[in-house]
Amino acid sequence: MFSYYTPQTANKAIPEVKRMFANIVNQKKQVVVLQQELQSIADLGSPFDRYVKKKQELNSAVTKLYKAIEDLEGTGVMIKGVDEGLLDFPAKRFEEEVWLCWKAGEEEVRFWHGKDEGFMGRKPLISSGFPSKEGGLDPSELERLR
């Protein structure tokens, strides 16, 4: 079932997202290594049995990679770039659909951007008016309004 994240729920999910994303990164590295090995086997004119076995190993690794991506994106978090470590959480800012933006290496979600903006359009969450719960504003927004 689809649901929007708040900055608080996104940050609560970060430890599991980090674990799942690290698995994706590792799976991708494995795929790249196997692709290089397969190419070397082909370049050397090795027997078909060696090529077929390596190709099957690569196919299995690609399947595992896609399954890992499916598992993470099944949580609602969208991968925008594996190599860059960019992930977005669907959210609402007042009535506007936006993305909460997280980059691998950051400890928490601290930025957001519009649906049609990317990483370069990131804006800080502080004083951005995100609801923390149904109908409520982020505590930083409440402080700014006082």
N, C-alpha and C positions, 0 to 999 in steps of 0.2 A: 504494500500500500504506500502510495506517495504521500510525503509530508514535507513541509518546509522546515528548515533549520532556523534557529535563532543563534546569535553569537554564542550564547551559553550552551545550547545543545551541540553545536558544532565543536566547541572546545572540549566538551565532555567526550565526544566521539574521537578526538584526535589520537589518543593512544592506540585504539584499535585501527584507525585509518593508517597511522604510521606503520603498524605491523603488516597490514594488508598491502600497503604500497611498497614496503621493503621486499615483500615476496614477489611482487610484480617486477620490480627492478632486477631482482636476482633471476627470475624466470627469463626476462628479456636478455640478460647477459648470457645465459645458457643457450638461448636460441641463436644469438650472434656467434658464439663459439662453434656451435654445431653447423651453422651455415658455412663458416670458414673451413671447417674440417671437411665438409661435403665438397666444397669447391676444390680443395686440395686433392681429394680422392679423384675427382673428375679430371683435374689438370694432369695428374700422374697417369691417367689411363688405367686405373686399377680395375680389377675384375668386377663384374656386375654385382656379385654377392656382397662384396664390401660396400659398394655404393648403395645398394638397396637397404642394407642394414642401417647405414648411417642416415639415409633418407627417412626411414621409419622412426629412428630415434629423434630426428628433427621434427617430424610430424607430431610425435607424442609431446615434445617440448612446446611446440606452438599451441597445441590443444590445451596444455596446462597453463600457458600464458594467458590465452583467451578466457579460460575458466577463472583465473585469478582476477582478471579485469572485470568479468561479469559479476563475480562475488562482491568486489568493491563497489562497482556502480549499482549493484542491487541495493545498496544502502542509501542510494540517492546522491552520493558524492560522484561528481563527474571528473574524469581525468582529462585535463586539457593538454598536458604534455608530460610524458614519462621522463624523457631526457632532462627536461627543465624542472621536473618535480612540481608541476602546477596542478592543483586540484581545486574544484569549486563546489560549494554547497548551495543548493537552491534555497532562497530565502525571500522574505517580503520586507520591504522598507515602506512602511505605511501601506498603501495598496499596490505599490510597484513591485513586480518580480525582479529580483536582482540576484547576483551571485556573491556569496561570502567566499573570499579568496584565501587560499593557504598554499604556501610554498614549502617544500621539503626543507627541513632545517629550522623552520620557525617553530617556536614553542606553542603558539596558539594562533587562532584566527584573529587577525587584527585589521583586515582590509576587506573591502567590498568593491564591486564594480557593476555597472549596468549590464543588461542582457547582451547588448551589442558592443560592449567594450571588452577589451582583454586586459592582460596583465598591466599594460601601460596606463590603463584607466583606473588603476587601484586608488581607492580613497580610504583614509583611516576610519575605523568604526567609531572612534570617540566623537561624540556629539553628532552622530549621523542619524539619530532618530529610529533605531531599530527596536521593535517591541521585544521585551524580555519574556513576556508571557502574553496570553490573550489580552489585548487591549492596553497593555502596559508598555512604558518606554524603558529603554536601557537606562540603568542608574546614572550613567554619565550624561545622558540627555536631560534627565530630571534636574541634575545639578546645574546644567547650563541655563535651564529655563527659570531658575530661581533669581 
